[in-house]
Amino acid sequence: MGTTLGEVWREVLSVQPEPERWIIVTAAVLALAAVVLGPPWRIGRNVVTIAHEGGHALVALLSGRQLTGIRLHSDTSGVTVSRGRPTGVGMVLTVFAGYVAPSVIGLLGILMLMSDRITALLWLSIVVLAAMLVMIRNIYGVLSVVGTGAVVFGVSWFTPAEVQAAFAYLFIWFLLFAGVRPVFELQAQRRRDPSPHSDADQLARLTGLPGALWVAVFLLVNAAVAALGVWLLLF
């Protein structure tokens, strides 16, 4: 990487060569294993929570709501608080955005990977995390966001292009696949310990449609996005 601002900017905007296909496939397998297996999932679930709450926050702002804070917890749960009308389309979209955010972010990342903007993808991730950090309201949330950003920055600044590419594909594959498992976790929690505060049950109150239907919609959207991502990158 260059040391002046101009050199850094040119590096960020430069086009990197697409990695060999075996790297892309290996990254997909590792990402899928990180979602399926318990130990890596417990760590990676924090990244999913960041994406989930970031989705709530972004859509809240886009729908004209006032974002007041985000909290991320060590049990990988999170809360995003915004002010505005308690009902209406804006509120529905804000609540809906959380469970589809990781998959949608993964799909957007794929579009950048397909244009070979690997470094730009990593730096955009850092910018988004920095913007989100401003709204974090608890210590664990700060540590989680800063830690994630530090890892991405370290890879983008200190490693060669081949390592950056492998990491970027692993990161995006993980987000793409990780959108599905939390939906099953949501439904399992709704059966085990029903709560009116889950996203599905909030949507049920806002729309009059059953919470189980919203769980099915989450699953359908995320599975479809994952399938599209696999097709775009591997076929």
ROSE-4610 file (N, C-alpha, C; in Angstrom, 1 decimal, always signed):
// ROSE-4610
residu = [M/M/M/G/G/G/T/T/T/T/T/T/L/L/L/G/G/G/E/E/E/V/V/V/W/W/W/R/R/R/E/E/E/V/V/V/L/L/L/S/S/S/V/V/V/Q/Q/Q/P/P/P/E/E/E/P/P/P/E/E/E/R/R/R/W/W/W/I/I/I/I/I/I/V/V/V/T/T/T/A/A/A/A/A/A/V/V/V/L/L/L/A/A/A/L/L/L/A/A/A/A/A/A/V/V/V/V/V/V/L/L/L/G/G/G/P/P/P/P/P/P/W/W/W/R/R/R/I/I/I/G/G/G/R/R/R/N/N/N/V/V/V/V/V/V/T/T/T/I/I/I/A/A/A/H/H/H/E/E/E/G/G/G/G/G/G/H/H/H/A/A/A/L/L/L/V/V/V/A/A/A/L/L/L/L/L/L/S/S/S/G/G/G/R/R/R/Q/Q/Q/L/L/L/T/T/T/G/G/G/I/I/I/R/R/R/L/L/L/H/H/H/S/S/S/D/D/D/T/T/T/S/S/S/G/G/G/V/V/V/T/T/T/V/V/V/S/S/S/R/R/R/G/G/G/R/R/R/P/P/P/T/T/T/G/G/G/V/V/V/G/G/G/M/M/M/V/V/V/L/L/L/T/T/T/V/V/V/F/F/F/A/A/A/G/G/G/Y/Y/Y/V/V/V/A/A/A/P/P/P/S/S/S/V/V/V/I/I/I/G/G/G/L/L/L/L/L/L/G/G/G/I/I/I/L/L/L/M/M/M/L/L/L/M/M/M/S/S/S/D/D/D/R/R/R/I/I/I/T/T/T/A/A/A/L/L/L/L/L/L/W/W/W/L/L/L/S/S/S/I/I/I/V/V/V/V/V/V/L/L/L/A/A/A/A/A/A/M/M/M/L/L/L/V/V/V/M/M/M/I/I/I/R/R/R/N/N/N/I/I/I/Y/Y/Y/G/G/G/V/V/V/L/L/L/S/S/S/V/V/V/V/V/V/G/G/G/T/T/T/G/G/G/A/A/A/V/V/V/V/V/V/F/F/F/G/G/G/V/V/V/S/S/S/W/W/W/F/F/F/T/T/T/P/P/P/A/A/A/E/E/E/V/V/V/Q/Q/Q/A/A/A/A/A/A/F/F/F/A/A/A/Y/Y/Y/L/L/L/F/F/F/I/I/I/W/W/W/F/F/F/L/L/L/L/L/L/F/F/F/A/A/A/G/G/G/V/V/V/R/R/R/P/P/P/V/V/V/F/F/F/E/E/E/L/L/L/Q/Q/Q/A/A/A/Q/Q/Q/R/R/R/R/R/R/R/R/R/D/D/D/P/P/P/S/S/S/P/P/P/H/H/H/S/S/S/D/D/D/A/A/A/D/D/D/Q/Q/Q/L/L/L/A/A/A/R/R/R/L/L/L/T/T/T/G/G/G/L/L/L/P/P/P/G/G/G/A/A/A/L/L/L/W/W/W/V/V/V/A/A/A/V/V/V/F/F/F/L/L/L/L/L/L/V/V/V/N/N/N/A/A/A/A/A/A/V/V/V/A/A/A/A/A/A/L/L/L/G/G/G/V/V/V/W/W/W/L/L/L/L/L/L/L/L/L/F/F/F]
num = [1/1/1/2/2/2/3/3/3/4/4/4/5/5/5/6/6/6/7/7/7/8/8/8/9/9/9/10/10/10/11/11/11/12/12/12/13/13/13/14/14/14/15/15/15/16/16/16/17/17/17/18/18/18/19/19/19/20/20/20/21/21/21/22/22/22/23/23/23/24/24/24/25/25/25/26/26/26/27/27/27/28/28/28/29/29/29/30/30/30/31/31/31/32/32/32/33/33/33/34/34/34/35/35/35/36/36/36/37/37/37/38/38/38/39/39/39/40/40/40/41/41/41/42/42/42/43/43/43/44/44/44/45/45/45/46/46/46/47/47/47/48/48/48/49/49/49/50/50/50/51/51/51/52/52/52/53/53/53/54/54/54/55/55/55/56/56/56/57/57/57/58/58/58/59/59/59/60/60/60/61/61/61/62/62/62/63/63/63/64/64/64/65/65/65/66/66/66/67/67/67/68/68/68/69/69/69/70/70/70/71/71/71/72/72/72/73/73/73/74/74/74/75/75/75/76/76/76/77/77/77/78/78/78/79/79/79/80/80/80/81/81/81/82/82/82/83/83/83/84/84/84/85/85/85/86/86/86/87/87/87/88/88/88/89/89/89/90/90/90/91/91/91/92/92/92/93/93/93/94/94/94/95/95/95/96/96/96/97/97/97/98/98/98/99/99/99/100/100/100/101/101/101/102/102/102/103/103/103/104/104/104/105/105/105/106/106/106/107/107/107/108/108/108/109/109/109/110/110/110/111/111/111/112/112/112/113/113/113/114/114/114/115/115/115/116/116/116/117/117/117/118/118/118/119/119/119/120/120/120/121/121/121/122/122/122/123/123/123/124/124/124/125/125/125/126/126/126/127/127/127/128/128/128/129/129/129/130/130/130/131/131/131/132/132/132/133/133/133/134/134/134/135/135/135/136/136/136/137/137/137/138/138/138/139/139/139/140/140/140/141/141/141/142/142/142/143/143/143/144/144/144/145/145/145/146/146/146/147/147/147/148/148/148/149/149/149/150/150/150/151/151/151/152/152/152/153/153/153/154/154/154/155/155/155/156/156/156/157/157/157/158/158/158/159/159/159/160/160/160/161/161/161/162/162/162/163/163/163/164/164/164/165/165/165/166/166/166/167/167/167/168/168/168/169/169/169/170/170/170/171/171/171/172/172/172/173/173/173/174/174/174/175/175/175/176/176/176/177/177/177/178/178/178/179/179/179/180/180/180/181/181/181/182/182/182/183/183/183/184/184/184/185/185/185/186/186/186/187/187/187/188/188/188/189/189/189/190/190/190/191/191/191/192/192/192/193/193/193/194/194/194/195/195/195/196/196/196/197/197/197/198/198/198/199/199/199/200/200/200/201/201/201/202/202/202/203/203/203/204/204/204/205/205/205/206/206/206/207/207/207/208/208/208/209/209/209/210/210/210/211/211/211/212/212/212/213/213/213/214/214/214/215/215/215/216/216/216/217/217/217/218/218/218/219/219/219/220/220/220/221/221/221/222/222/222/223/223/223/224/224/224/225/225/225/226/226/226/227/227/227/228/228/228/229/229/229/230/230/230/231/231/231/232/232/232/233/233/233/234/234/234/235/235/235]
x = [+0.8/+0.0/+0.9/+0.4/+1.1/+1.0/+1.8/+1.8/+1.2/+1.0/+0.3/-1.2/-2.0/-3.4/-3.8/-3.1/-3.3/-3.0/-1.9/-1.5/-2.5/-3.0/-3.9/-5.2/-5.7/-6.9/-6.9/-5.7/-5.5/-5.5/-4.9/-4.9/-6.3/-7.1/-8.5/-9.3/-9.2/-10.0/-9.5/-8.3/-7.7/-8.5/-8.3/-8.9/-7.9/-8.3/-7.4/-7.8/-6.8/-7.1/-8.0/-8.9/-9.8/-8.9/-9.1/-8.3/-8.6/-7.8/-8.0/-9.3/-9.9/-11.2/-11.1/-10.0/-10.0/-10.0/-9.5/-9.6/-11.0/-11.8/-13.2/-14.0/-13.8/-14.5/-14.1/-12.8/-12.4/-13.0/-13.0/-13.6/-15.1/-15.8/-17.2/-17.4/-16.5/-16.6/-16.3/-15.3/-14.9/-16.0/-16.6/-17.7/-18.9/-19.2/-20.4/-20.1/-18.9/-18.5/-18.6/-18.3/-18.3/-19.8/-20.7/-22.1/-22.7/-22.3/-22.9/-22.3/-21.0/-20.4/-20.5/-20.7/-20.9/-19.9/-18.6/-17.6/-17.3/-17.1/-16.9/-18.1/-19.3/-20.5/-20.7/-20.3/-20.5/-19.6/-18.5/-17.7/-18.3/-18.5/-19.0/-20.4/-21.2/-22.5/-22.5/-21.4/-21.3/-21.3/-20.6/-20.6/-22.0/-22.8/-24.1/-25.0/-24.8/-25.5/-25.2/-24.0/-23.6/-24.4/-24.4/-25.1/-26.6/-27.1/-28.6/-29.0/-28.3/-28.6/-28.3/-27.3/-27.0/-28.1/-28.7/-29.8/-31.0/-31.3/-32.4/-32.1/-30.8/-30.4/-30.5/-30.0/-29.9/-31.4/-32.2/-33.6/-34.4/-34.1/-34.7/-34.4/-33.1/-32.7/-33.3/-33.3/-33.9/-35.4/-36.0/-37.5/-37.9/-36.9/-37.2/-37.3/-36.9/-36.9/-35.6/-35.7/-34.5/-33.8/-32.6/-31.9/-31.2/-31.5/-31.0/-29.9/-29.8/-28.7/-28.8/-27.7/-27.5/-26.8/-27.3/-26.6/-26.4/-25.1/-24.8/-24.4/-24.9/-24.7/-23.8/-23.2/-22.3/-23.0/-24.3/-25.1/-25.4/-24.9/-25.1/-26.4/-27.2/-28.4/-28.1/-29.0/-28.8/-30.1/-30.0/-31.2/-30.9/-31.7/-31.6/-32.8/-32.6/-33.7/-33.8/-35.0/-35.3/-36.6/-36.7/-37.9/-38.7/-39.9/-40.8/-42.2/-42.9/-44.3/-44.1/-44.9/-44.8/-45.5/-46.1/-46.8/-46.4/-46.9/-46.7/-45.7/-45.5/-44.6/-43.1/-42.8/-41.4/-41.0/-41.9/-41.7/-41.6/-42.5/-42.5/-41.2/-40.7/-39.5/-38.3/-38.3/-37.2/-37.1/-38.3/-38.3/-37.9/-38.4/-38.1/-36.7/-36.0/-34.6/-33.6/-33.8/-32.7/-32.4/-33.3/-33.0/-32.6/-32.9/-32.4/-31.2/-30.7/-29.6/-28.3/-27.9/-26.6/-26.6/-27.7/-27.8/-27.7/-28.4/-28.4/-27.0/-26.4/-25.0/-24.1/-24.3/-23.4/-23.6/-24.9/-25.1/-24.5/-24.6/-24.0/-22.5/-21.9/-20.5/-20.1/-20.9/-20.6/-20.5/-21.4/-21.3/-20.0/-19.5/-18.2/-17.0/-17.2/-16.2/-16.1/-17.3/-17.4/-16.8/-16.7/-16.0/-14.6/-14.1/-12.7/-12.3/-13.3/-13.0/-12.8/-11.8/-11.6/-11.2/-10.2/-9.7/-10.8/-11.5/-12.6/-13.7/-14.0/-15.0/-14.5/-13.3/-12.8/-12.8/-12.4/-12.4/-13.8/-14.7/-16.1/-16.7/-16.3/-16.7/-16.2/-15.0/-14.4/-15.2/-15.5/-16.2/-17.6/-18.3/-19.6/-19.5/-18.5/-18.3/-18.1/-17.2/-16.9/-18.2/-19.0/-20.3/-21.2/-21.2/-22.1/-21.6/-20.3/-19.7/-20.2/-20.5/-21.0/-22.2/-23.1/-24.4/-24.4/-23.2/-23.2/-23.3/-24.0/-24.3/-23.9/-23.1/-22.6/-21.2/-20.4/-19.0/-18.8/-19.6/-19.4/-19.7/-20.6/-20.9/-19.7/-19.1/-17.9/-16.8/-16.5/-15.5/-15.7/-17.0/-17.3/-17.1/-17.6/-17.4/-16.0/-15.3/-13.9/-13.0/-13.3/-12.6/-12.8/-14.0/-14.3/-13.6/-13.7/-13.0/-11.5/-10.9/-9.5/-9.0/-9.8/-9.4/-9.5/-10.5/-10.6/-9.5/-9.2/-8.2/-6.8/-6.6/-5.3/-5.1/-6.1/-6.0/-5.8/-6.6/-6.5/-5.2/-4.5/-3.4/-2.1/-2.0/-0.8/-0.6/-1.6/-1.4/-1.4/-0.8/-0.8/-2.1/-2.2/-3.5/-4.2/-3.4/-3.9/-4.6/-4.0/-4.7/-5.9/-5.9/-7.0/-8.2/-7.9/-8.9/-9.6/-8.7/-9.2/-10.1/-9.6/-10.4/-11.7/-11.7/-12.9/-14.0/-13.5/-14.5/-15.0/-14.1/-14.6/-15.6/-15.3/-16.2/-17.6/-17.6/-18.9/-19.6/-18.9/-19.6/-20.2/-19.5/-20.1/-21.3/-21.4/-22.6/-23.7/-23.4/-24.4/-25.1/-24.2/-24.8/-25.4/-24.8/-25.2/-26.6/-27.2/-28.5/-29.5/-29.3/-30.3/-30.4/-29.3/-29.3/-30.0/-29.9/-30.6/-32.1/-32.6/-34.1/-34.5/-33.8/-34.2/-34.0/-33.0/-32.8/-34.0/-34.5/-35.6/-36.8/-37.1/-38.3/-38.2/-37.0/-36.8/-37.0/-36.6/-36.8/-38.2/-38.9/-40.4/-41.1/-40.7/-41.4/-41.0/-39.7/-39.2/-39.6/-39.5/-39.7/-40.4/-41.7/-42.4/-42.2/-41.9/-41.7/-42.3/-43.0/-43.7/-42.6/-41.4/-40.4/-39.5/-39.7/-39.0/-39.4/-38.5/-38.9/-40.1/-40.2/-41.4/-42.7/-42.7/-43.9/-44.2/-43.1/-43.4/-44.1/-43.6/-44.2/-45.6/-45.9/-47.3/-48.2/-47.7/-48.6/-48.7/-47.7/-47.8/-48.6/-48.7/-49.3/-50.6/-50.7/-51.9/-51.6/-50.5/-50.1/-49.4/-49.6/-48.9/-47.4/-46.9/-45.4/-44.7/-45.4/-44.8/-44.6/-45.6/-45.5/-44.3/-44.0/-42.8/-41.5/-41.5/-40.3/-40.1/-41.2/-41.1/-40.6/-41.1/-40.6/-39.1/-38.7/-37.2/-36.4/-36.9/-36.2/-36.2/-37.3/-37.4/-36.5/-36.5/-35.6/-34.2/-33.8/-32.3/-31.9/-32.7/-32.4/-32.2/-33.2/-33.1/-31.9/-31.5/-30.3/-29.1/-29.0/-27.9/-27.7/-28.8/-28.8/-28.3/-28.8/-28.4/-26.9/-26.4/-25.0/-24.1/-24.5/-23.8/-23.7/-24.9/-24.9/-24.0/-24.0/-23.2/-21.7/-21.3/-19.8/-19.3/-20.1/-19.6/-20.1/-21.0/-21.6/-21.5]
y = [-1.2/+0.0/+1.3/+2.3/+3.6/+4.3/+5.3/+6.0/+7.3/+7.9/+9.2/+8.9/+10.0/+9.9/+9.5/+10.2/+9.9/+8.5/+8.0/+6.6/+5.6/+5.9/+5.0/+5.0/+6.2/+6.3/+5.5/+5.7/+4.9/+3.4/+3.0/+1.6/+1.1/+1.9/+1.4/+1.3/+2.2/+2.2/+1.3/+0.7/-0.1/-1.4/-2.0/-3.3/-4.4/-5.4/-6.5/-7.7/-8.6/-9.7/-10.7/-11.4/-12.4/-13.6/-14.1/-15.2/-16.5/-17.4/-18.7/-19.3/-20.1/-20.7/-21.5/-22.2/-23.1/-22.3/-21.1/-20.2/-19.8/-19.5/-19.1/-20.2/-21.4/-22.6/-23.0/-22.9/-23.2/-22.2/-20.9/-19.9/-20.2/-20.7/-21.0/-22.2/-23.2/-24.4/-24.0/-23.2/-22.7/-21.9/-21.0/-20.1/-21.0/-21.9/-22.8/-23.6/-24.1/-24.8/-23.9/-22.6/-21.6/-21.4/-21.5/-21.3/-22.6/-23.8/-25.0/-25.5/-25.3/-25.8/-24.9/-25.4/-24.6/-23.6/-24.1/-23.2/-22.0/-22.1/-21.0/-20.1/-20.7/-20.0/-19.0/-19.5/-18.6/-17.4/-17.4/-16.2/-15.4/-16.1/-15.4/-14.8/-15.4/-14.8/-13.4/-12.9/-11.5/-10.6/-11.1/-10.4/-10.3/-11.4/-11.4/-10.4/-10.3/-9.4/-8.0/-7.7/-6.3/-6.0/-7.0/-6.8/-6.6/-7.4/-7.4/-6.1/-5.6/-4.3/-3.2/-3.3/-2.3/-2.2/-3.3/-3.3/-2.5/-2.8/-2.0/-0.5/-0.2/+1.2/+1.9/+1.3/+2.0/+2.2/+1.2/+1.4/+2.3/+2.4/+3.4/+4.8/+5.0/+6.3/+6.6/+5.6/+5.8/+6.1/+5.6/+5.7/+7.0/+7.8/+9.0/+9.0/+7.8/+7.7/+8.3/+8.6/+9.2/+8.0/+7.7/+6.6/+7.1/+6.4/+6.9/+6.1/+4.8/+4.0/+2.5/+1.9/+0.4/-0.2/-1.4/-2.1/-3.5/-4.0/-5.4/-6.1/-7.3/-8.1/-9.3/-9.8/-10.9/-12.2/-12.3/-13.5/-13.4/-12.5/-12.2/-11.7/-11.2/-10.5/-9.0/-8.2/-6.8/-6.0/-4.7/-3.9/-2.6/-2.2/-0.9/-0.1/+1.1/+2.0/+3.2/+3.4/+4.6/+5.3/+6.5/+7.3/+7.6/+7.7/+8.0/+7.4/+7.3/+6.7/+5.3/+4.8/+3.4/+2.4/+2.9/+2.1/+2.6/+2.0/+2.4/+1.7/+2.0/+1.3/+1.5/+2.7/+2.9/+1.9/+1.8/+0.9/-0.5/-0.9/-2.3/-2.6/-1.7/-2.0/-2.0/-1.1/-1.1/-2.4/-3.0/-4.2/-5.4/-5.3/-6.4/-6.5/-5.4/-5.3/-6.2/-6.4/-7.1/-8.5/-9.3/-10.7/-10.9/-10.0/-10.2/-9.4/-8.6/-7.7/-8.5/-9.5/-10.2/-10.8/-11.4/-12.0/-10.9/-9.8/-8.7/-8.0/-7.8/-7.3/-8.2/-9.6/-10.5/-10.4/-10.3/-10.2/-8.9/-7.8/-6.5/-6.7/-7.4/-7.7/-8.5/-9.5/-10.3/-9.4/-8.4/-7.5/-6.8/-6.4/-5.8/-6.7/-8.0/-9.0/-9.3/-9.3/-9.6/-8.5/-7.3/-6.2/-6.1/-7.1/-7.1/-5.9/-5.4/-4.2/-4.8/-5.6/-6.3/-5.4/-4.5/-3.6/-2.6/-2.1/-1.2/-1.8/-3.1/-3.8/-3.8/-4.1/-4.1/-2.7/-1.7/-0.4/+0.2/-0.2/+0.2/-0.4/-1.7/-2.3/-1.6/-1.1/-0.3/+1.0/+1.7/+2.9/+2.7/+1.6/+1.3/+1.0/+0.2/-0.1/+1.2/+2.1/+3.3/+4.2/+4.2/+5.0/+4.4/+3.1/+2.4/+2.6/+2.7/+2.8/+4.0/+5.1/+6.3/+6.1/+5.1/+4.9/+3.8/+3.1/+2.1/+2.7/+2.0/+2.6/+1.7/+0.6/-0.2/-0.7/-1.1/-1.4/-2.6/-3.7/-4.9/-4.6/-3.7/-3.3/-2.6/-1.7/-1.0/-2.0/-2.9/-3.9/-4.8/-5.1/-6.0/-5.3/-4.1/-3.3/-3.0/-2.5/-2.1/-3.4/-4.5/-5.7/-6.2/-6.2/-6.6/-5.6/-4.3/-3.4/-3.5/-3.8/-4.0/-5.2/-6.3/-7.4/-7.1/-6.4/-6.1/-5.1/-4.1/-3.2/-3.9/-4.8/-5.5/-6.3/-6.9/-7.7/-6.8/-5.7/-4.8/-4.0/-3.8/-2.9/-3.7/-4.8/-5.5/-6.8/-7.2/-8.5/-8.3/-9.2/-9.1/-9.3/-9.0/-9.0/-10.4/-11.5/-12.8/-13.1/-12.7/-12.9/-12.0/-10.8/-9.9/-10.5/-11.1/-11.7/-12.9/-13.8/-14.9/-14.5/-13.5/-13.0/-12.4/-11.6/-10.9/-12.0/-13.0/-14.0/-14.8/-15.1/-15.8/-15.0/-13.7/-12.8/-12.7/-12.5/-12.4/-13.7/-14.8/-16.1/-16.3/-16.0/-16.1/-15.4/-14.1/-13.3/-13.9/-14.4/-14.9/-16.1/-17.0/-18.3/-18.0/-17.1/-16.8/-16.2/-15.8/-15.2/-16.3/-17.6/-18.6/-19.1/-19.4/-20.1/-19.2/-17.9/-17.2/-17.3/-17.5/-17.7/-18.9/-20.0/-21.2/-21.0/-20.3/-20.0/-19.1/-18.2/-17.4/-18.2/-19.1/-19.9/-20.9/-21.4/-22.3/-21.5/-20.3/-19.5/-19.1/-18.9/-18.5/-19.7/-20.9/-22.1/-22.4/-22.2/-22.5/-21.4/-20.2/-19.0/-17.9/-18.0/-17.0/-15.6/-14.6/-13.2/-12.3/-11.3/-10.3/-9.4/-9.5/-8.5/-9.0/-10.3/-10.8/-10.0/-9.9/-9.2/-9.8/-11.1/-11.7/-11.3/-11.3/-11.0/-9.5/-8.6/-7.2/-7.0/-7.7/-7.5/-8.1/-9.1/-9.6/-8.5/-7.8/-6.8/-5.6/-5.3/-4.2/-4.4/-5.7/-6.0/-6.8/-7.5/-8.4/-9.8/-10.0/-11.3/-12.1/-13.5/-14.3/-14.2/-14.3/-14.2/-15.4/-16.6/-17.7/-17.4/-16.6/-16.2/-15.4/-14.5/-13.6/-14.4/-15.4/-16.3/-17.0/-17.4/-18.1/-17.1/-15.9/-14.9/-14.6/-14.5/-14.3/-15.5/-16.7/-17.9/-17.9/-17.6/-17.6/-16.6/-15.4/-14.3/-14.7/-15.1/-15.4/-16.7/-17.7/-18.9/-18.5/-17.7/-17.3/-16.4/-15.5/-14.7/-15.6/-16.5/-17.4/-18.3/-18.8/-19.5/-18.6/-17.4/-16.5/-16.2/-16.0/-15.8/-16.9/-18.1/-19.3/-19.4/-19.1/-19.1/-18.1/-16.9/-15.8/-16.1/-16.7/-16.9/-18.2/-19.2/-20.5/-21.0/-20.4/-20.9/-19.8]
z = [+0.0/+0.0/+0.0/-0.6/-0.6/+0.7/+0.9/+2.2/+2.1/+0.9/+0.8/+0.6/+0.8/+0.7/-0.8/-1.7/-3.1/-3.5/-3.0/-3.3/-2.7/-1.5/-0.8/-1.6/-2.0/-2.8/-4.1/-4.8/-6.1/-5.8/-4.7/-4.4/-4.1/-3.4/-3.0/-4.3/-5.2/-6.4/-7.5/-7.3/-8.4/-8.5/-9.7/-9.9/-9.6/-8.8/-8.5/-9.3/-9.7/-10.5/-9.7/-10.4/-9.8/-9.3/-8.1/-7.6/-8.4/-8.3/-9.0/-8.4/-9.3/-8.9/-7.7/-7.4/-6.2/-5.0/-5.0/-3.8/-3.6/-4.6/-4.5/-3.9/-4.4/-4.0/-2.5/-2.2/-0.9/+0.1/-0.3/+0.6/+0.9/-0.2/+0.0/+1.0/+0.8/+1.7/+3.2/+3.4/+4.7/+5.3/+4.5/+5.0/+5.4/+4.6/+4.9/+6.2/+6.4/+7.6/+8.8/+8.6/+9.7/+10.1/+9.2/+9.5/+10.2/+9.7/+10.2/+11.5/+11.7/+12.9/+14.0/+15.2/+16.4/+16.8/+17.1/+17.6/+16.7/+15.4/+14.5/+14.4/+14.5/+14.4/+15.6/+16.7/+17.9/+17.8/+17.1/+16.8/+15.7/+14.6/+13.4/+13.6/+14.5/+14.8/+15.1/+15.7/+16.1/+14.8/+13.8/+12.5/+11.9/+12.0/+11.6/+12.3/+13.6/+14.4/+14.0/+13.7/+13.3/+12.0/+11.0/+9.8/+10.0/+10.9/+11.2/+11.8/+12.8/+13.4/+12.4/+11.6/+10.6/+9.6/+9.3/+8.3/+8.9/+10.2/+10.9/+10.8/+11.2/+11.3/+10.0/+8.9/+7.6/+7.1/+7.2/+6.7/+7.5/+8.8/+9.7/+9.2/+8.9/+8.4/+7.0/+6.1/+4.8/+4.8/+5.8/+5.9/+6.7/+7.1/+7.7/+9.2/+9.8/+11.3/+11.9/+13.1/+13.8/+14.6/+14.2/+14.8/+16.1/+17.2/+18.5/+19.1/+18.7/+19.2/+18.8/+18.9/+18.6/+19.8/+20.2/+21.2/+20.7/+20.9/+20.6/+21.8/+22.0/+23.3/+23.1/+24.2/+24.1/+23.8/+23.9/+23.5/+22.0/+21.3/+19.9/+19.5/+20.5/+20.3/+20.1/+19.7/+19.5/+19.5/+19.7/+19.7/+18.9/+18.0/+17.4/+17.7/+18.2/+18.6/+17.7/+17.2/+16.4/+16.8/+16.5/+16.8/+15.6/+15.7/+14.5/+14.7/+13.7/+13.8/+14.2/+15.1/+15.6/+14.6/+13.6/+12.6/+11.2/+10.2/+8.9/+8.1/+6.8/+5.9/+6.4/+6.9/+7.4/+8.5/+9.4/+10.6/+10.2/+9.3/+8.8/+8.1/+7.2/+6.5/+7.4/+8.4/+9.4/+10.2/+10.6/+11.4/+10.4/+9.2/+8.2/+7.9/+7.8/+7.2/+8.0/+9.3/+10.1/+9.6/+9.4/+9.1/+7.7/+6.8/+5.4/+5.1/+6.1/+5.8/+5.5/+6.3/+6.0/+4.6/+4.1/+2.8/+1.7/+1.9/+0.9/+0.9/+2.0/+2.0/+1.3/+1.5/+0.8/-0.7/-1.1/-2.6/-3.2/-2.4/-2.9/-3.0/-2.0/-2.0/-3.2/-3.6/-4.8/-6.0/-6.1/-7.3/-7.4/-6.2/-6.2/-6.5/-6.0/-6.3/-7.8/-8.4/-9.8/-10.7/-10.1/-10.9/-10.4/-9.6/-9.2/-8.3/-7.6/-6.7/-5.2/-5.1/-3.8/-2.7/-2.9/-1.9/-1.6/-2.6/-2.4/-1.5/-1.7/-0.8/+0.6/+0.8/+2.2/+2.9/+2.1/+2.7/+2.9/+2.0/+2.2/+3.4/+3.7/+4.9/+6.2/+6.1/+7.2/+7.4/+6.3/+6.4/+7.0/+6.6/+7.2/+8.6/+9.0/+10.5/+11.3/+10.7/+11.4/+11.6/+10.6/+10.7/+11.7/+11.7/+12.7/+14.1/+14.3/+15.6/+16.3/+15.6/+16.1/+16.9/+16.5/+17.1/+18.1/+18.4/+19.3/+20.7/+21.6/+22.9/+24.1/+23.8/+24.9/+24.6/+25.7/+25.5/+24.7/+24.9/+24.0/+22.6/+22.3/+20.9/+20.3/+21.1/+20.6/+20.3/+21.2/+21.1/+19.8/+19.6/+18.5/+17.2/+17.1/+15.8/+15.6/+16.6/+16.4/+16.1/+16.8/+16.5/+15.1/+14.6/+13.2/+12.2/+12.5/+11.6/+11.6/+12.8/+12.9/+12.0/+12.1/+11.3/+9.8/+9.3/+7.9/+7.5/+8.4/+8.1/+8.0/+9.0/+9.0/+7.7/+7.2/+6.0/+4.8/+4.7/+3.6/+3.5/+4.7/+4.7/+4.7/+5.4/+5.6/+4.8/+4.1/+3.4/+1.8/+1.1/-0.4/-1.0/-2.3/-3.0/-2.9/-3.0/-3.0/-1.7/-0.6/+0.8/+0.9/+0.4/+0.5/-0.3/-1.5/-2.3/-1.6/-1.0/-0.3/+0.9/+1.6/+2.8/+2.3/+1.3/+0.8/+0.4/-0.4/-0.8/+0.4/+1.4/+2.6/+3.3/+3.5/+4.2/+3.5/+2.2/+1.5/+1.4/+1.2/+1.3/+2.6/+3.7/+5.0/+5.2/+4.8/+5.0/+4.2/+3.0/+2.1/+2.7/+3.2/+3.8/+5.2/+6.0/+7.4/+7.5/+6.4/+6.5/+6.8/+6.5/+6.6/+8.1/+8.7/+10.0/+11.1/+11.2/+12.2/+12.1/+10.9/+10.7/+11.4/+11.3/+12.0/+13.5/+13.9/+15.3/+15.8/+15.0/+15.4/+15.6/+14.7/+14.9/+16.1/+16.3/+17.5/+18.7/+18.8/+20.0/+20.2/+19.1/+19.2/+19.7/+19.4/+19.9/+21.4/+21.7/+23.0/+24.1/+23.7/+24.6/+23.8/+23.5/+22.7/+23.3/+22.4/+22.9/+21.9/+22.3/+21.4/+20.8/+21.3/+20.8/+19.6/+19.2/+18.1/+16.8/+15.8/+14.6/+13.9/+13.9/+13.3/+14.0/+15.3/+16.1/+16.1/+16.0/+15.8/+14.4/+13.4/+12.1/+12.1/+12.9/+13.0/+13.6/+14.6/+15.2/+14.2/+13.4/+12.5/+11.3/+10.8/+9.6/+9.7/+10.9/+11.1/+10.5/+9.9/+9.3/+10.4/+10.4/+11.4/+11.4/+12.6/+12.8/+12.0/+12.0/+11.3/+9.8/+9.3/+7.8/+7.6/+8.5/+8.3/+8.5/+9.3/+9.4/+8.1/+7.5/+6.2/+5.1/+5.2/+4.2/+4.4/+5.6/+5.9/+5.2/+5.5/+5.0/+3.5/+2.9/+1.4/+0.8/+1.3/+0.7/+0.9/+2.1/+2.3/+1.5/+1.4/+0.6/-0.8/-1.3/-2.7/-3.0/-2.1/-2.3/-2.3/-1.4/-1.3/-2.6/-3.1/-4.3/-5.5/-5.5/-6.6/-6.5/-5.2/-5.0/-5.5/-5.2/-5.6/-7.1/-7.8/-9.2/-9.8/-9.3/-9.8/-9.7/-8.6/-8.4/-8.9/-9.0/-9.4/-10.7/-11.3/-12.6/-13.7]
